[in-house]
Structures are given as C-alpha cells and as structure tokens.
C-alpha cells in the first residue's frame, strides 16, 4: 500500500514538473521566480524529511513527490538543451 502511494506521488511530481516547466516557459519573465519558489520548497521539504528520525507516511509521500519533481525537471532540461 505504501509502495503504491509512493509510486503515485513520484509520478505525480514528475507530471507536475513537466507541466510547470511548459507553463513557465511560455512566460519567460516568470522563470527566475518559479525556479526560486521550487528551490525553496524543495529545500524545506528535504530539511523537514531528513530532520526526523522516523518520518511518517505523509512526509514520505511529500518527499517522493519532491524526488519526482526533481527528476522531471532534470529530464525536461535534457530535452530542452539537447
């Protein structure tokens, strides 16, 4: 059950990153602001997840979403630059 929820959160993060990059690419003046917001959110969730000795299911799902989002951003970067 946790594996299924984690996989859905990971793929949702990947989907969110792909769509967010597509939307913010249309409005190039929003790129720095969007990048800063996503970076700050990612850092806060990373700190919250790894500061706990035994994170709960909710934090694990948020971390899986963050990992999927990061993976999606890297893939979109490779598609755009290549």
Secondary structure, 3 states (H helix, E strand, C coil): CHHHHHHHHHHHHHHHHHHHHHHHHHCHHHHHHHHHHHHHHHHHHHHHHHHCCCCCHHHHHHHHHHHHHHHHHHHHHHHHHC
